[in-house]
Amino acid sequence: MTVTAEAVRATLYKVALPDGGTLISRDLIRALQVEGGQVRFVIEAPDADTARRMEPVRAAAEQAVAAMPGVDKASVALTAHGPAPAPGPRKDAPSLKIGGHPTPQAGPTKPAGVDRILAVGSGKGGVGKSTVSSNLAVALARQGRRVGLLDADIYGPSQPRMMGVTKRPASPDGKTIIPLHAHGVTLMSIGLMMEEGKAVVWRGPMLMGALQQMLGQVQWGDLDVLIVDLPPGTGDVQLTLCQRTQLTGAIVVSTPQDVALLDARKAIDMFGTLKTPVLGLIENMSTYICPNCGHEAHLFGHGGVAAEAQKLDVPFLGALPIDLDTRLSGDSGTPIAAQDGPMAEAYAQIADRLVKGGMA
């Protein structure tokens, strides 16, 4: 029996909410996709508090759809429309100061127990570098790699939200930092150490000191690969990381449009100047596939990053489409790579290329 979106909506109309109404009557269903016997959709609650109370509703919706004739598998994610509430002060907050001038070191180092360090960079903001970083980390972890993720975007840390963590890391002695864990990934971000919504107003030396702390004072443990989500551009953080850390190499993310590629080339030139090998390029927002009719459109052009990789003689690691589920999953704290479906498979293929190439 062929499953249709209309039939799925009819089933969801019967799933009642605790405070009245149904998932359909309250318009809480997003990104509904039916591909053969595979059904995926997102329940978008009005706020984070409501979302936390709706897990039984999510489970009931998934069970109801899975029981429909012709459905082989149902996958339902739960997200919130508004931002999560800011965490209050914790009694176990570390007496640890983040930032400050970096301390001298003899030469490039790397954290004890970490085998490889991959920097994920971009020439400009808005190309999806942080989304790629979090999903690539999760995809590598699902392939059995021991993975760490360092959010080095000091001014705009987004990994706590994308990875679904809000707890403040512990510091038992005021010097070492105990990282957090989510989706099989060891995680550290400046966003976990600062008050949510508080701007980081630091000059270069403070940035360099904070990066040095997050690399050297965090108890990363034994990792096959540490992925570093860099800020956009070619500034102090990039310079510090490349000069003070034993980097395995860098991955550059860009959209296919000419303006983004202009800045991506600057990032590639920066890594070359700093003698950091570029291990590959990723084209993000490569295509847009209409969920209603299946038409494929190239909103930002197409193939520009692959052509650039060929020109530079570096690996082209893959192309990722614009995808609503990816955005919703990142907002809800469950990366799309941690789920099942075409986007998770796309990230798994990129992760596989890195593993087989000895880069992760």
N, C-alpha and C positions, 0 to 999 in steps of 0.2 A: 504494500500500500504506500502511495506517495504522500509524504508529509508536506504540508503547506504552512506558510507563516500564519495564514488566517486560522487554520486549525489549532496551531499552537496558542494563538491569542485567545481563541475560544476556550481552550483548556485553562489558561491562566486567568480568565475571567471568573473562574470558580474558586481561585485561591484567595481567601479572605484575609484581610489585615486585622490585627488585634483591636485597632481603634475604629474599625468600620471601613466599608468599601472593599474593593479588590485591587489586585495589581494593575488591572486594565482600567478600571473606572477611575483610579487615582493617577493614571498616566505615569507609572514608575518603570516601565519596560523600555530599555534602550538597546540598540545594536543587535536586534534579533536577526540571526542568520540561520538558514536551513540549507544544508548541503547534503543531499541524499538522506541518510539516516542520522546525520549529525546535527544537533540543534544547540546553538549557543546564544545567550543573551545576558544582559546586565540589568540588575535591579538597582535603580538609582534612588536612594532615600533622600529626603529633603535636607538632612543634616547628619553629622557624624554620630550624635547620640541616638538618633532613630535607627541608623544603620546597625549600630551595635545590638539593638534589641530585635532586629529583623532576621537574624540567622535562622530561627525556626521557619520563618516564611520562605527564605531562600531554599532551605532544604525541602520544604513541602512543594515548592514550585518545581524544583529539579526532579523530585520523585514523581510528580504528576505528569510532567512532560516525558520523562523516561518510560512511563507506563503506556504512552500513546502507541497505537499500532504503527509500525514502520519506523519507529525511533530506536536506533541502536545505542545512542549515547546522548545524554543531555549534560551541558556544562553551563552553570549559572554563577556569575560573579556578583558581588554586592559592593556597591560604592555609595559615596555620599556626595550630594551636590555642593554643599558648602564645606569650608575648611574645618579641620578638626580643632577642638578647643585647645588653647595653649595649656600645657602641663603646668601645674602649680609647683611651688618650691618643694624639693625633696630633702628629707632629713639626712639621706645618705649621699647627698651631692658631694663630689670630690672637692677637697680644698686645693684645687689645682688651677693655676693661672695659665690661660692659653694666650699665645702671642708674646711678643717681645723680641729683642734682637737675637739673631741666631748665635749659637756658640761655635767657636772655631772647631774644625775637624781636619784631619790630615789629608783626606782625599775622598773621592766618591765611596759611599757605603751603601748597604742595604740592610733591612731588618734581619735579625738572626732567624733562621728557619724558613725564610722566603726564597724560593728558587728563582722565579722570574718576576720582573716588574714590567707591566705594559701600561704606557700612558695613552689615554684616549683624548685626542685634541681636535680642535677645529679652528679655522681662521676667524670665524665670526659666530655670534650667538644666534640662537633660534633654529639651528639645523638639526636638533634632536640628539646632541652629543651625550647628554646625561641619560636620556632614555636608552640609547644604545649601550651605554656603559652598564647600567643596572641589568638590562636584559641579557647582555653578553655574559655578565658575571653569573647570573642564574643559569643560563644555558650551559656554561662550562661546568657549574656545580652539578647539574643534572647528568652530565657525562662522566661523573666520578672524580672530577678535579677538586682539589682543596683550594678554594678561591677566597680572596679578600677583596674588598672594595673600599678604596679611600676617596672620599669626596673632597677634592682639593679646590673646588670652586668656592673660595673663601667668601667672596662677596654675595654669591647667590647659591648657597647649598640647597640642593633639591633631593638628594638621595634619601634622607630620612622619610620624606613623604612618599617617594616612589617605592621604597622598600618596606614601608609600613611600620616604622619604629619611632617611638617618641621618648623612650626611657633614657635618662641621662646616664652615660657610662660611669662606672665606679672607678675610684682611685684609692686603693687601700693605704697608700703611703704618701699621697700628694705628689708623687713623681710619675709612677707608672699608671697607664690607663687600660682598663679592661674593656675591649671592644664589645659591640653587640652582635647578635647573629639573627639573620632572617633569610628564609628560603634557601638554606644551605650555604649562605655566604657570610663571612666575617666582615663586619661593617664598622667604619669610623667616619665621622663627618664633623666639621666645625659647627654645623647646625645643631648637633646634639649637645654641644657645650654652651650654647648661647641661648638667651631668652628668645622665644619664637616671635618673629616680627621685628626684632631689634636689628638695626642696620650695623654692619661691621665697618667702622670708619677708621681704617688703618692705613698707614704708609707702608712702603715696600719692606722695610726691615721687620715690621710686625708680621706681615704676611709670610716672610721667609722663616721667621722664628716659629710661627704656628705650624707651617708645613714640616719643619724639622722635628717638632714635637710629635706630630701625628705619625711620622714615619719611625722615629727612634724611641719614643716613650710608650707607644701602644704595644701591648703584648699580642702580637699577631699570631704567634704559634707557628706551626709547620704549614706552609702554604706552597702549592705548586705554582700559583700565579697570584700576584697582587695587581689588580686593575686600578689605575689612578684616573679619576674623572677630573680633567683639567678645566680651568676656566677658559672662555674663548679668548682668542688673541695670542699675542706673543710677548707677554709681560714678565713680571718678577717671578711668579709661581713657576712658569715654564723654565725660566732661566735657572732658578734654584734647583728644581727637580733634575734637570739634565746635567748640571754641573756637580751636584752634591750626592747624587744617587746613581747606583749601578743599574741603569735602565737596560732592559733587554731590547726595547724598541718602542715605537709609537704607532698608533693606528689613527688615521685622520678621517673624520666624518664630514661629509659635505652634501648639500643638495645639488641637483644637476644644473641649476641655473648659473649663468655666467658670473653674476655678481658674487655668489657664494664660492665659486671656483677660484675667482681672483684672490679671495682671502685664504682659501685652502692652500693655494700655491705658496702664499707667504708663510703659513704654518709649516709646510713641507720644507721650505727654504730655511726656516729657523731651526728645525730639527737637523738639517744637513749642516748648518753652521756650527751647531753644538755637538756634532758628531754622534747624533742619535739616529740609528737606522729606522727608516719608515718601513714597517712590516706589511702594510697594506692600506687600501682605501675602501671605505664603505659609502655607498650612495643611499642616503636616506630620503624619504618623501619622493621616491622614484616615480611612482604611478599612483593614480587614484581609481579604484574600481567601485562603481556605483552599486550599492547593496540592493537596489531595486531592479535594475535592468542588466547589470553586469558589464556595462560599458566601461572601457579602460581609457582614462584620460591622463595626459602628461602635463600637469599643471605647472611644473617648474622646468619643463624640458625633460629629456631622457637620454641616458647614456653618456653624459658629459664626464662623470667621474670615472667610468670604465675606460673611456678614451684617454683621460689624464693618466690613469694607472699604466696603461700600455705605453704612453709616451715616456713616462718616467721609469719604465721597466720595474714596477713594483706590483705585487699581487693585488688583484681586485677581489676583495673578500665577499662581496655580495651587494644586492640592491634590496631595499626595504620600502614597501609602499606606505602611503598615508593610510592610517587605519584608525577608526574610531575606538575599537576595542583596546588598542594599545594605549590610547590616551586615557580612557576610563580606567584601565587596569593600573596605570601609573598613578592616577589620582587616588585610587582606592588602596594603594599600598601592596598590591599583588601583581608583580610584573607579568606581562603577557607570556614571557618565556617560561613562567612557572605553571602555565596551564597547557591545554591541548588545542591544536588548531593550526591553520596555515602560518600564522605569524610566529608561533612557538617553533614550528618546524624551520622557518626561515632563519631564526636565530640559532637553532641547533646546527644548521648547515654551516653557518659562519664559525661557530665554535668548533665544529669538526675540522674545518679547514685549518684553524689555528693549532689544534692538537696534532693533526697529522703533519703539519709543517714544522712541528717542534717549537712553536712559539708560545704555547700555553700548557 
